[in-house]
Amino acid sequence: MADKDNEIELIGDFVVEHGDMNIEEHEKTFEAFIRFVTWAVVSILIVLIFLALVGA
């Protein structure tokens, strides 16, 4: 539950203050996720095109 006076939030056993999170780490994780999804989609498309060409 958030305390509006000093913006402290209790999440499980952790106390998090507003602006205390490492945004750089979040951005790196998001970029890695987007890169993974992009390669996965490209790989699936290549497999589907190959299957269409060989008549499977």
N, CA, C and O atoms as CSV, one atom per row, in Angstrom:
chain,resi,resn,atom,element,x,y,z
A,1,MET,N,N,0.843,-1.173,0.000
A,1,MET,CA,C,0.000,0.000,0.000
A,1,MET,C,C,0.890,1.238,0.000
A,1,MET,O,O,1.847,1.306,0.770
A,2,ALA,N,N,0.597,2.192,-0.830
A,2,ALA,CA,C,1.442,3.378,-0.982
A,2,ALA,C,C,1.101,4.423,0.061
A,2,ALA,O,O,-0.071,4.667,0.349
A,3,ASP,N,N,2.131,5.041,0.626
A,3,ASP,CA,C,1.983,6.142,1.552
A,3,ASP,C,C,2.136,7.431,0.749
A,3,ASP,O,O,3.208,7.685,0.201
A,4,LYS,N,N,1.094,8.244,0.668
A,4,LYS,CA,C,1.095,9.417,-0.214
A,4,LYS,C,C,2.047,10.510,0.260
A,4,LYS,O,O,2.483,11.325,-0.554
A,5,ASP,N,N,2.388,10.556,1.569
A,5,ASP,CA,C,3.227,11.633,2.081
A,5,ASP,C,C,4.657,11.555,1.564
A,5,ASP,O,O,5.195,12.551,1.078
A,6,ASN,N,N,5.284,10.371,1.664
A,6,ASN,CA,C,6.674,10.262,1.229
A,6,ASN,C,C,6.856,9.212,0.144
A,6,ASN,O,O,7.983,8.836,-0.178
A,7,GLU,N,N,5.761,8.744,-0.414
A,7,GLU,CA,C,5.749,7.818,-1.544
A,7,GLU,C,C,6.605,6.570,-1.303
A,7,GLU,O,O,7.430,6.205,-2.141
A,8,ILE,N,N,6.401,5.922,-0.155
A,8,ILE,CA,C,7.064,4.656,0.152
A,8,ILE,C,C,6.034,3.552,-0.023
A,8,ILE,O,O,4.898,3.672,0.438
A,9,GLU,N,N,6.436,2.469,-0.694
A,9,GLU,CA,C,5.521,1.378,-0.962
A,9,GLU,C,C,6.119,0.075,-0.447
A,9,GLU,O,O,7.299,-0.203,-0.662
A,10,LEU,N,N,5.308,-0.714,0.226
A,10,LEU,CA,C,5.741,-2.008,0.726
A,10,LEU,C,C,5.326,-3.069,-0.284
A,10,LEU,O,O,4.136,-3.267,-0.529
A,11,ILE,N,N,6.313,-3.757,-0.872
A,11,ILE,CA,C,6.055,-4.806,-1.852
A,11,ILE,C,C,6.637,-6.087,-1.285
A,11,ILE,O,O,7.852,-6.286,-1.310
A,12,GLY,N,N,5.771,-6.960,-0.771
A,12,GLY,CA,C,6.255,-8.185,-0.146
A,12,GLY,C,C,7.089,-7.830,1.069
A,12,GLY,O,O,6.595,-7.179,1.989
A,13,ASP,N,N,8.340,-8.246,1.088
A,13,ASP,CA,C,9.250,-7.936,2.189
A,13,ASP,C,C,10.151,-6.749,1.872
A,13,ASP,O,O,11.054,-6.435,2.647
A,14,PHE,N,N,9.915,-6.088,0.746
A,14,PHE,CA,C,10.784,-5.013,0.311
A,14,PHE,C,C,10.088,-3.661,0.472
A,14,PHE,O,O,8.892,-3.533,0.213
A,15,VAL,N,N,10.834,-2.682,0.892
A,15,VAL,CA,C,10.328,-1.310,0.957
A,15,VAL,C,C,10.964,-0.565,-0.203
A,15,VAL,O,O,12.188,-0.495,-0.313
A,16,VAL,N,N,10.118,-0.006,-1.074
A,16,VAL,CA,C,10.602,0.672,-2.274
A,16,VAL,C,C,10.179,2.130,-2.212
A,16,VAL,O,O,9.002,2.434,-2.022
A,17,GLU,N,N,11.141,3.032,-2.373
A,17,GLU,CA,C,10.840,4.454,-2.432
A,17,GLU,C,C,10.714,4.867,-3.895
A,17,GLU,O,O,11.391,4.324,-4.768
A,18,HIS,N,N,9.852,5.820,-4.142
A,18,HIS,CA,C,9.637,6.298,-5.505
A,18,HIS,C,C,10.955,6.811,-6.090
A,18,HIS,O,O,11.641,7.619,-5.462
A,19,GLY,N,N,11.308,6.344,-7.289
A,19,GLY,CA,C,12.525,6.774,-7.967
A,19,GLY,C,C,13.766,6.016,-7.533
A,19,GLY,O,O,14.878,6.396,-7.901
A,20,ASP,N,N,13.599,4.950,-6.756
A,20,ASP,CA,C,14.737,4.200,-6.224
A,20,ASP,C,C,15.141,3.034,-7.131
A,20,ASP,O,O,16.158,2.387,-6.882
A,21,MET,N,N,14.363,2.762,-8.172
A,21,MET,CA,C,14.630,1.607,-9.025
A,21,MET,C,C,15.720,1.924,-10.051
A,21,MET,O,O,15.924,3.081,-10.421
A,22,ASN,N,N,16.414,0.880,-10.501
A,22,ASN,CA,C,17.479,1.025,-11.488
A,22,ASN,C,C,16.864,0.933,-12.881
A,22,ASN,O,O,16.629,-0.166,-13.383
A,23,ILE,N,N,16.604,2.067,-13.500
A,23,ILE,CA,C,15.942,2.117,-14.804
A,23,ILE,C,C,16.840,1.551,-15.894
A,23,ILE,O,O,16.345,0.950,-16.847
A,24,GLU,N,N,18.147,1.730,-15.773
A,24,GLU,CA,C,19.069,1.218,-16.789
A,24,GLU,C,C,18.956,-0.294,-16.912
A,24,GLU,O,O,18.989,-0.832,-18.019
A,25,GLU,N,N,18.821,-0.982,-15.787
A,25,GLU,CA,C,18.691,-2.441,-15.810
A,25,GLU,C,C,17.371,-2.858,-16.456
A,25,GLU,O,O,17.318,-3.854,-17.178
A,26,HIS,N,N,16.312,-2.099,-16.196
A,26,HIS,CA,C,15.014,-2.375,-16.821
A,26,HIS,C,C,15.109,-2.208,-18.338
A,26,HIS,O,O,14.582,-3.025,-19.092
A,27,GLU,N,N,15.778,-1.155,-18.777
A,27,GLU,CA,C,15.908,-0.906,-20.212
A,27,GLU,C,C,16.721,-2.003,-20.890
A,27,GLU,O,O,16.380,-2.430,-21.993
A,28,LYS,N,N,17.795,-2.465,-20.243
A,28,LYS,CA,C,18.603,-3.550,-20.812
A,28,LYS,C,C,17.783,-4.829,-20.925
A,28,LYS,O,O,17.862,-5.534,-21.931
A,29,THR,N,N,16.998,-5.127,-19.897
A,29,THR,CA,C,16.160,-6.322,-19.919
A,29,THR,C,C,15.113,-6.234,-21.014
A,29,THR,O,O,14.870,-7.212,-21.721
A,30,PHE,N,N,14.485,-5.062,-21.163
A,30,PHE,CA,C,13.471,-4.878,-22.194
A,30,PHE,C,C,14.076,-5.009,-23.586
A,30,PHE,O,O,13.481,-5.637,-24.462
A,31,GLU,N,N,15.249,-4.425,-23.798
A,31,GLU,CA,C,15.915,-4.530,-25.098
A,31,GLU,C,C,16.267,-5.976,-25.413
A,31,GLU,O,O,16.123,-6.411,-26.555
A,32,ALA,N,N,16.728,-6.728,-24.413
A,32,ALA,CA,C,17.047,-8.143,-24.622
A,32,ALA,C,C,15.787,-8.928,-24.957
A,32,ALA,O,O,15.819,-9.807,-25.818
A,33,PHE,N,N,14.677,-8.623,-24.291
A,33,PHE,CA,C,13.408,-9.296,-24.571
A,33,PHE,C,C,12.943,-9.011,-25.990
A,33,PHE,O,O,12.524,-9.928,-26.696
A,34,ILE,N,N,13.009,-7.761,-26.418
A,34,ILE,CA,C,12.596,-7.389,-27.777
A,34,ILE,C,C,13.489,-8.072,-28.805
A,34,ILE,O,O,12.996,-8.547,-29.827
A,35,ARG,N,N,14.795,-8.129,-28.552
A,35,ARG,CA,C,15.728,-8.800,-29.452
A,35,ARG,C,C,15.387,-10.288,-29.565
A,35,ARG,O,O,15.385,-10.841,-30.665
A,36,PHE,N,N,15.099,-10.937,-28.435
A,36,PHE,CA,C,14.734,-12.349,-28.436
A,36,PHE,C,C,13.451,-12.592,-29.232
A,36,PHE,O,O,13.390,-13.506,-30.054
A,37,VAL,N,N,12.435,-11.778,-28.989
A,37,VAL,CA,C,11.159,-11.944,-29.698
A,37,VAL,C,C,11.350,-11.721,-31.189
A,37,VAL,O,O,10.768,-12.449,-31.993
A,38,THR,N,N,12.142,-10.742,-31.578
A,38,THR,CA,C,12.395,-10.469,-32.995
A,38,THR,C,C,13.045,-11.675,-33.657
A,38,THR,O,O,12.599,-12.109,-34.719
A,39,TRP,N,N,14.095,-12.223,-33.044
A,39,TRP,CA,C,14.774,-13.391,-33.617
A,39,TRP,C,C,13.856,-14.610,-33.639
A,39,TRP,O,O,13.918,-15.408,-34.574
A,40,ALA,N,N,13.014,-14.764,-32.635
A,40,ALA,CA,C,12.080,-15.892,-32.601
A,40,ALA,C,C,11.087,-15.795,-33.757
A,40,ALA,O,O,10.812,-16.791,-34.426
A,41,VAL,N,N,10.552,-14.605,-33.989
A,41,VAL,CA,C,9.589,-14.415,-35.078
A,41,VAL,C,C,10.259,-14.646,-36.428
A,41,VAL,O,O,9.685,-15.298,-37.300
A,42,VAL,N,N,11.459,-14.120,-36.608
A,42,VAL,CA,C,12.184,-14.324,-37.862
A,42,VAL,C,C,12.458,-15.811,-38.078
A,42,VAL,O,O,12.296,-16.313,-39.190
A,43,SER,N,N,12.864,-16.505,-37.046
A,43,SER,CA,C,13.138,-17.942,-37.154
A,43,SER,C,C,11.881,-18.719,-37.524
A,43,SER,O,O,11.926,-19.606,-38.377
A,44,ILE,N,N,10.775,-18.394,-36.895
A,44,ILE,CA,C,9.514,-19.076,-37.202
A,44,ILE,C,C,9.100,-18.810,-38.643
A,44,ILE,O,O,8.648,-19.723,-39.334
A,45,LEU,N,N,9.249,-17.579,-39.099
A,45,LEU,CA,C,8.902,-17.261,-40.491
A,45,LEU,C,C,9.779,-18.026,-41.475
A,45,LEU,O,O,9.291,-18.499,-42.501
A,46,ILE,N,N,11.062,-18.149,-41.172
A,46,ILE,CA,C,11.962,-18.902,-42.054
A,46,ILE,C,C,11.534,-20.365,-42.116
A,46,ILE,O,O,11.514,-20.961,-43.193
A,47,VAL,N,N,11.194,-20.943,-40.971
A,47,VAL,CA,C,10.748,-22.343,-40.952
A,47,VAL,C,C,9.454,-22.496,-41.735
A,47,VAL,O,O,9.307,-23.454,-42.493
A,48,LEU,N,N,8.518,-21.578,-41.571
A,48,LEU,CA,C,7.253,-21.665,-42.307
A,48,LEU,C,C,7.460,-21.524,-43.816
A,48,LEU,O,O,6.820,-22.232,-44.594
A,49,ILE,N,N,8.339,-20.628,-44.235
A,49,ILE,CA,C,8.622,-20.469,-45.667
A,49,ILE,C,C,9.285,-21.730,-46.205
A,49,ILE,O,O,8.951,-22.187,-47.299
A,50,PHE,N,N,10.209,-22.290,-45.459
A,50,PHE,CA,C,10.859,-23.542,-45.888
A,50,PHE,C,C,9.850,-24.665,-46.029
A,50,PHE,O,O,9.893,-25.416,-47.003
A,51,LEU,N,N,8.934,-24.793,-45.064
A,51,LEU,CA,C,7.907,-25.844,-45.140
A,51,LEU,C,C,6.984,-25.624,-46.333
A,51,LEU,O,O,6.553,-26.588,-46.966
A,52,ALA,N,N,6.679,-24.378,-46.645
A,52,ALA,CA,C,5.819,-24.100,-47.802
A,52,ALA,C,C,6.513,-24.444,-49.105
A,52,ALA,O,O,5.874,-24.914,-50.045
A,53,LEU,N,N,7.821,-24.212,-49.169
A,53,LEU,CA,C,8.571,-24.488,-50.382
A,53,LEU,C,C,8.769,-25.982,-50.638
A,53,LEU,O,O,8.770,-26.416,-51.790
A,54,VAL,N,N,8.934,-26.757,-49.590
A,54,VAL,CA,C,9.160,-28.191,-49.783
A,54,VAL,C,C,7.845,-28.972,-49.812
A,54,VAL,O,O,7.849,-30.185,-50.022
A,55,GLY,N,N,6.736,-28.289,-49.605
A,55,GLY,CA,C,5.442,-28.932,-49.744
A,55,GLY,C,C,5.031,-29.788,-48.563
A,55,GLY,O,O,4.291,-30.757,-48.728
A,56,ALA,N,N,5.492,-29.450,-47.395
A,56,ALA,CA,C,5.139,-30.236,-46.208
A,56,ALA,C,C,3.749,-29.933,-45.729
A,56,ALA,O,O,3.298,-30.510,-44.739
